[in-house]
């Protein structure tokens, strides 16, 4: 059964920035795109670098190590059409000022 869990307050991630949170031992990168929030698994699919510490450019984040780019909105690997390199994205919702994530989706 899928379940949303509290991950942070909306004020914890400033606009156009990202932060790393741990939920049930799962590292999750939360992004704030001008009031829209998104969550990706923190590990870059290439070699595991932190996506929360990547560079945000528009709707994508580029990994700091080898600069692969991923859609913040759904984790799609942008530089080539190779779905096996998509970052995992998590379902996210905002309820009453709380950012909540569903780790099962
Ligand atoms: S570890 Fe992210 S692009 Fe290589």
Backbone and ligand atoms as CSV (ligand in chain L), in Angstrom:
chain,resi,resn,atom,element,x,y,z
A,1,UNK,N,N,0.847,-1.185,0.000
A,1,UNK,CA,C,0.000,0.000,0.000
A,1,UNK,C,C,0.889,1.242,0.000
A,2,UNK,N,N,0.592,2.184,-0.882
A,2,UNK,CA,C,1.399,3.395,-0.934
A,2,UNK,C,C,1.024,4.327,0.220
A,3,UNK,N,N,2.013,5.068,0.657
A,3,UNK,CA,C,1.805,5.924,1.810
A,3,UNK,C,C,2.671,7.172,1.685
A,4,UNK,N,N,2.063,8.332,1.863
A,4,UNK,CA,C,2.822,9.571,1.862
A,4,UNK,C,C,3.392,9.807,3.252
A,5,UNK,N,N,4.657,10.244,3.282
A,5,UNK,CA,C,5.319,10.522,4.548
A,5,UNK,C,C,5.845,11.953,4.545
A,6,UNK,N,N,5.816,12.564,5.703
A,6,UNK,CA,C,6.373,13.913,5.858
A,6,UNK,C,C,7.856,13.888,5.514
A,7,UNK,N,N,8.275,14.870,4.720
A,7,UNK,CA,C,9.708,14.954,4.429
A,7,UNK,C,C,10.294,16.287,4.904
A,8,UNK,N,N,9.535,17.385,4.775
A,8,UNK,CA,C,10.018,18.684,5.260
A,8,UNK,C,C,8.876,19.690,5.170
A,9,UNK,N,N,9.104,20.844,5.760
A,9,UNK,CA,C,8.166,21.953,5.581
A,9,UNK,C,C,8.502,22.671,4.270
A,10,UNK,N,N,7.510,23.319,3.666
A,10,UNK,CA,C,7.758,23.982,2.384
A,10,UNK,C,C,8.864,25.033,2.484
A,11,UNK,N,N,9.003,25.661,3.649
A,11,UNK,CA,C,10.024,26.690,3.819
A,11,UNK,C,C,11.437,26.150,3.934
A,12,UNK,N,N,11.574,24.834,3.992
A,12,UNK,CA,C,12.903,24.237,4.157
A,12,UNK,C,C,13.706,24.215,2.865
A,13,UNK,N,N,13.027,24.396,1.730
A,13,UNK,CA,C,13.721,24.364,0.445
A,13,UNK,C,C,13.423,25.676,-0.284
A,14,UNK,N,N,14.363,26.593,-0.305
A,14,UNK,CA,C,14.114,27.886,-0.962
A,14,UNK,C,C,13.857,27.712,-2.464
A,15,UNK,N,N,13.172,28.658,-3.076
A,15,UNK,CA,C,12.912,28.597,-4.520
A,15,UNK,C,C,14.200,28.450,-5.320
A,16,UNK,N,N,14.155,27.611,-6.342
A,16,UNK,CA,C,15.273,27.341,-7.250
A,16,UNK,C,C,16.439,26.639,-6.548
A,17,UNK,N,N,16.147,25.985,-5.430
A,17,UNK,CA,C,17.199,25.248,-4.724
A,17,UNK,C,C,16.725,23.832,-4.433
A,18,UNK,N,N,17.643,23.035,-3.916
A,18,UNK,CA,C,17.322,21.662,-3.541
A,18,UNK,C,C,17.953,21.361,-2.194
A,19,UNK,N,N,17.410,20.357,-1.542
A,19,UNK,CA,C,17.935,19.921,-0.253
A,19,UNK,C,C,17.840,18.400,-0.178
A,20,UNK,N,N,18.724,17.840,0.614
A,20,UNK,CA,C,18.728,16.398,0.837
A,20,UNK,C,C,18.027,16.076,2.150
A,21,UNK,N,N,17.125,15.101,2.096
A,21,UNK,CA,C,16.453,14.619,3.297
A,21,UNK,C,C,16.527,13.093,3.302
A,22,UNK,N,N,16.464,12.533,4.479
A,22,UNK,CA,C,16.456,11.083,4.612
A,22,UNK,C,C,15.085,10.677,5.159
A,23,UNK,N,N,14.401,9.822,4.436
A,23,UNK,CA,C,13.096,9.336,4.870
A,23,UNK,C,C,13.161,7.814,4.920
A,24,UNK,N,N,12.937,7.258,6.074
A,24,UNK,CA,C,13.028,5.797,6.228
A,24,UNK,C,C,14.333,5.264,5.628
A,25,UNK,N,N,15.401,5.964,5.918
A,25,UNK,CA,C,16.761,5.598,5.475
A,25,UNK,C,C,16.974,5.752,3.968
A,26,UNK,N,N,16.021,6.379,3.275
A,26,UNK,CA,C,16.146,6.603,1.836
A,26,UNK,C,C,16.552,8.060,1.596
A,27,UNK,N,N,17.707,8.318,0.967
A,27,UNK,CA,C,18.094,9.694,0.664
A,27,UNK,C,C,17.258,10.248,-0.494
A,28,UNK,N,N,16.616,11.369,-0.240
A,28,UNK,CA,C,15.704,11.964,-1.224
A,28,UNK,C,C,16.119,13.413,-1.471
A,29,UNK,N,N,16.263,13.766,-2.745
A,29,UNK,CA,C,16.556,15.142,-3.123
A,29,UNK,C,C,15.238,15.847,-3.406
A,30,UNK,N,N,14.965,16.918,-2.674
A,30,UNK,CA,C,13.732,17.687,-2.874
A,30,UNK,C,C,14.098,19.007,-3.557
A,31,UNK,N,N,13.375,19.312,-4.612
A,31,UNK,CA,C,13.618,20.516,-5.415
A,31,UNK,C,C,12.410,21.429,-5.318
A,32,UNK,N,N,12.663,22.721,-5.287
A,32,UNK,CA,C,11.610,23.724,-5.305
A,32,UNK,C,C,11.774,24.555,-6.581
A,33,UNK,N,N,10.871,24.313,-7.533
A,33,UNK,CA,C,10.901,25.086,-8.780
A,33,UNK,C,C,9.856,26.188,-8.679
A,34,UNK,N,N,10.194,27.237,-7.993
A,34,UNK,CA,C,9.294,28.379,-7.886
A,34,UNK,C,C,7.958,28.045,-7.248
A,35,UNK,N,N,7.979,27.229,-6.222
A,35,UNK,CA,C,6.756,26.871,-5.509
A,35,UNK,C,C,6.206,25.514,-5.877
A,36,UNK,N,N,6.724,24.900,-6.930
A,36,UNK,CA,C,6.394,23.512,-7.265
A,36,UNK,C,C,7.508,22.628,-6.728
A,37,UNK,N,N,7.114,21.596,-6.003
A,37,UNK,CA,C,8.107,20.732,-5.378
A,37,UNK,C,C,8.165,19.391,-6.094
A,38,UNK,N,N,9.399,18.844,-6.169
A,38,UNK,CA,C,9.624,17.544,-6.810
A,38,UNK,C,C,10.657,16.772,-6.002
A,39,UNK,N,N,10.577,15.456,-6.104
A,39,UNK,CA,C,11.500,14.612,-5.344
A,39,UNK,C,C,12.124,13.564,-6.256
A,40,UNK,N,N,13.454,13.452,-6.172
A,40,UNK,CA,C,14.197,12.421,-6.893
A,40,UNK,C,C,15.031,11.638,-5.894
A,41,UNK,N,N,15.280,10.378,-6.216
A,41,UNK,CA,C,16.264,9.641,-5.434
A,41,UNK,C,C,17.578,10.405,-5.527
A,42,UNK,N,N,18.296,10.481,-4.424
A,42,UNK,CA,C,19.469,11.348,-4.402
A,42,UNK,C,C,20.623,10.840,-5.243
A,43,UNK,N,N,20.684,9.544,-5.515
A,43,UNK,CA,C,21.842,8.981,-6.207
A,43,UNK,C,C,21.760,9.186,-7.711
A,44,UNK,N,N,22.784,9.806,-8.278
A,44,UNK,CA,C,22.873,9.916,-9.731
A,44,UNK,C,C,22.959,8.509,-10.323
A,45,UNK,N,N,22.162,8.211,-11.363
A,45,UNK,CA,C,22.174,6.871,-11.953
A,45,UNK,C,C,23.502,6.497,-12.606
A,46,UNK,N,N,24.348,7.467,-12.863
A,46,UNK,CA,C,25.638,7.151,-13.483
A,46,UNK,C,C,26.585,6.516,-12.475
A,47,UNK,N,N,26.936,7.250,-11.443
A,47,UNK,CA,C,27.920,6.722,-10.488
A,47,UNK,C,C,27.610,7.128,-9.053
A,48,UNK,N,N,26.361,7.540,-8.811
A,48,UNK,CA,C,25.907,7.688,-7.440
A,48,UNK,C,C,26.136,9.011,-6.757
A,49,UNK,N,N,26.581,10.029,-7.474
A,49,UNK,CA,C,26.767,11.330,-6.827
A,49,UNK,C,C,25.417,11.898,-6.370
A,50,UNK,N,N,25.489,12.856,-5.480
A,50,UNK,CA,C,24.273,13.452,-4.928
A,50,UNK,C,C,23.602,14.386,-5.931
A,51,UNK,N,N,22.344,14.116,-6.247
A,51,UNK,CA,C,21.612,15.039,-7.122
A,51,UNK,C,C,21.128,16.263,-6.347
A,52,UNK,N,N,20.963,16.125,-5.047
A,52,UNK,CA,C,20.574,17.288,-4.235
A,52,UNK,C,C,21.644,18.368,-4.277
A,53,UNK,N,N,22.866,17.963,-4.553
A,53,UNK,CA,C,23.964,18.920,-4.621
A,53,UNK,C,C,24.348,19.242,-6.074
A,54,UNK,N,N,23.474,18.883,-7.009
A,54,UNK,CA,C,23.708,19.194,-8.408
A,54,UNK,C,C,23.393,20.651,-8.708
A,55,UNK,N,N,23.598,21.022,-9.953
A,55,UNK,CA,C,23.332,22.394,-10.392
A,55,UNK,C,C,21.970,22.449,-11.061
A,56,UNK,N,N,21.135,23.357,-10.618
A,56,UNK,CA,C,19.794,23.509,-11.174
A,56,UNK,C,C,19.844,24.516,-12.315
A,57,UNK,N,N,19.294,24.100,-13.462
A,57,UNK,CA,C,19.210,24.995,-14.618
A,57,UNK,C,C,17.832,24.801,-15.231
A,58,UNK,N,N,16.966,25.747,-15.020
A,58,UNK,CA,C,15.584,25.587,-15.483
A,58,UNK,C,C,14.937,24.427,-14.760
A,59,UNK,N,N,14.391,23.496,-15.550
A,59,UNK,CA,C,13.707,22.346,-14.970
A,59,UNK,C,C,14.616,21.128,-14.866
A,60,UNK,N,N,15.917,21.319,-15.034
A,60,UNK,CA,C,16.795,20.152,-14.948
A,60,UNK,C,C,17.896,20.373,-13.920
A,61,UNK,N,N,18.431,19.241,-13.467
A,61,UNK,CA,C,19.562,19.274,-12.542
A,61,UNK,C,C,20.713,18.554,-13.213
A,62,UNK,N,N,21.887,19.133,-13.153
A,62,UNK,CA,C,23.062,18.455,-13.694
A,62,UNK,C,C,23.931,17.999,-12.535
A,63,UNK,N,N,24.377,16.772,-12.660
A,63,UNK,CA,C,25.225,16.166,-11.643
A,63,UNK,C,C,26.566,16.897,-11.621
A,64,UNK,N,N,27.097,17.113,-10.445
A,64,UNK,CA,C,28.355,17.869,-10.332
A,64,UNK,C,C,29.573,17.069,-10.769
A,65,UNK,N,N,29.437,15.741,-10.853
A,65,UNK,CA,C,30.633,14.945,-11.135
A,65,UNK,C,C,30.914,14.863,-12.641
A,66,UNK,N,N,29.954,14.354,-13.418
A,66,UNK,CA,C,30.188,14.218,-14.867
A,66,UNK,C,C,29.155,14.985,-15.687
A,67,UNK,N,N,28.334,15.759,-15.012
A,67,UNK,CA,C,27.440,16.734,-15.638
A,67,UNK,C,C,26.285,16.129,-16.434
A,68,UNK,N,N,25.931,14.896,-16.166
A,68,UNK,CA,C,24.711,14.367,-16.779
A,68,UNK,C,C,23.533,15.192,-16.276
A,69,UNK,N,N,22.545,15.352,-17.157
A,69,UNK,CA,C,21.400,16.190,-16.797
A,69,UNK,C,C,20.115,15.359,-16.701
A,70,UNK,N,N,19.302,15.705,-15.728
A,70,UNK,CA,C,18.053,14.986,-15.471
A,70,UNK,C,C,16.915,15.983,-15.291
A,71,UNK,N,N,15.738,15.595,-15.767
A,71,UNK,CA,C,14.554,16.408,-15.509
A,71,UNK,C,C,14.235,16.356,-14.019
A,72,UNK,N,N,14.085,17.504,-13.432
A,72,UNK,CA,C,13.680,17.553,-12.026
A,72,UNK,C,C,12.239,17.068,-11.888
A,73,UNK,N,N,11.453,17.277,-12.940
A,73,UNK,CA,C,10.028,16.940,-12.854
A,73,UNK,C,C,9.751,15.446,-12.835
A,74,UNK,N,N,10.560,14.669,-13.576
A,74,UNK,CA,C,10.264,13.221,-13.606
A,74,UNK,C,C,11.513,12.335,-13.655
A,75,UNK,N,N,12.678,12.918,-13.544
A,75,UNK,CA,C,13.911,12.137,-13.491
A,75,UNK,C,C,14.471,11.695,-14.832
A,76,UNK,N,N,13.828,12.071,-15.930
A,76,UNK,CA,C,14.297,11.643,-17.247
A,76,UNK,C,C,15.736,12.103,-17.501
A,77,UNK,N,N,16.545,11.177,-17.973
A,77,UNK,CA,C,17.919,11.505,-18.387
A,77,UNK,C,C,17.816,12.294,-19.684
A,78,UNK,N,N,18.293,13.505,-19.696
A,78,UNK,CA,C,18.029,14.435,-20.784
A,78,UNK,C,C,19.035,14.321,-21.926
A,79,UNK,N,N,20.253,13.984,-21.655
A,79,UNK,CA,C,21.303,14.074,-22.667
A,79,UNK,C,C,21.204,13.013,-23.757
A,80,UNK,N,N,20.628,11.871,-23.447
A,80,UNK,CA,C,20.425,10.816,-24.436
A,80,UNK,C,C,19.131,10.099,-24.081
A,81,UNK,N,N,18.574,9.416,-25.091
A,81,UNK,CA,C,17.358,8.654,-24.819
A,81,UNK,C,C,17.751,7.264,-24.320
A,82,UNK,N,N,18.060,7.191,-23.042
A,82,UNK,CA,C,18.465,5.932,-22.421
A,82,UNK,C,C,17.721,5.799,-21.099
A,83,UNK,N,N,16.514,5.242,-21.175
A,83,UNK,CA,C,15.684,5.184,-19.975
A,83,UNK,C,C,16.350,4.497,-18.788
A,84,UNK,N,N,17.304,3.611,-19.071
A,84,UNK,CA,C,17.927,2.928,-17.929
A,84,UNK,C,C,18.734,3.892,-17.067
A,85,UNK,N,N,19.014,5.076,-17.612
A,85,UNK,CA,C,19.744,6.084,-16.849
A,85,UNK,C,C,18.825,7.153,-16.257
A,86,UNK,N,N,17.532,6.950,-16.342
A,86,UNK,CA,C,16.631,7.911,-15.698
A,86,UNK,C,C,16.826,7.864,-14.183
A,87,UNK,N,N,16.754,9.023,-13.559
A,87,UNK,CA,C,16.767,9.064,-12.098
A,87,UNK,C,C,15.393,8.649,-11.588
A,88,UNK,N,N,15.373,8.020,-10.450
A,88,UNK,CA,C,14.085,7.611,-9.887
A,88,UNK,C,C,13.384,8.838,-9.319
A,89,UNK,N,N,12.140,9.016,-9.669
A,89,UNK,CA,C,11.367,10.123,-9.102
A,89,UNK,C,C,10.311,9.559,-8.160
A,90,UNK,N,N,9.986,10.344,-7.164
A,90,UNK,CA,C,8.982,9.939,-6.181
A,90,UNK,C,C,7.768,10.840,-6.298
A,91,UNK,N,N,6.610,10.248,-6.079
A,91,UNK,CA,C,5.375,11.023,-6.005
A,91,UNK,C,C,5.468,11.956,-4.798
A,92,UNK,N,N,5.029,13.172,-4.976
A,92,UNK,CA,C,5.151,14.176,-3.907
A,92,UNK,C,C,3.870,14.995,-3.861
A,93,UNK,N,N,3.522,15.423,-2.674
A,93,UNK,CA,C,2.377,16.327,-2.530
A,93,UNK,C,C,2.673,17.311,-1.406
A,94,UNK,N,N,1.984,18.447,-1.441
A,94,UNK,CA,C,2.096,19.451,-0.390
A,94,UNK,C,C,0.744,19.542,0.288
A,95,UNK,N,N,0.744,19.358,1.593
A,95,UNK,CA,C,-0.492,19.392,2.373
A,95,UNK,C,C,-0.258,20.273,3.594
A,96,UNK,N,N,-0.999,21.374,3.649
A,96,UNK,CA,C,-0.920,22.242,4.821
A,96,UNK,C,C,0.490,22.701,5.156
A,97,UNK,N,N,1.276,23.003,4.147
A,97,UNK,CA,C,2.642,23.478,4.390
A,97,UNK,C,C,3.665,22.377,4.582
A,98,UNK,N,N,3.206,21.124,4.519
A,98,UNK,CA,C,4.128,19.995,4.631
A,98,UNK,C,C,4.390,19.404,3.255
A,99,UNK,N,N,5.657,19.144,2.965
A,99,UNK,CA,C,6.003,18.384,1.772
A,99,UNK,C,C,5.998,16.915,2.167
A,100,UNK,N,N,5.253,16.125,1.421
A,100,UNK,CA,C,5.127,14.696,1.708
A,100,UNK,C,C,5.517,13.906,0.471
A,101,UNK,N,N,6.163,12.784,0.691
A,101,UNK,CA,C,6.652,11.982,-0.411
A,101,UNK,C,C,6.160,10.553,-0.258
A,102,UNK,N,N,5.925,9.921,-1.401
A,102,UNK,CA,C,5.520,8.514,-1.423
A,102,UNK,C,C,6.695,7.720,-1.975
A,103,UNK,N,N,7.366,7.005,-1.129
A,103,UNK,CA,C,8.562,6.266,-1.541
A,103,UNK,C,C,8.227,5.018,-2.345
A,104,UNK,N,N,6.978,4.625,-2.359
A,104,UNK,CA,C,6.579,3.406,-3.070
A,104,UNK,C,C,6.245,3.688,-4.528
A,105,UNK,N,N,6.091,4.959,-4.890
A,105,UNK,CA,C,5.657,5.285,-6.250
A,105,UNK,C,C,6.798,5.864,-7.052
L,1,LIG,S1,S,28.059,10.493,-11.112
L,1,LIG,FE1,FE,26.538,11.782,-11.940
L,1,LIG,S2,S,27.101,12.046,-14.004
L,1,LIG,FE2,FE,28.601,10.711,-13.204
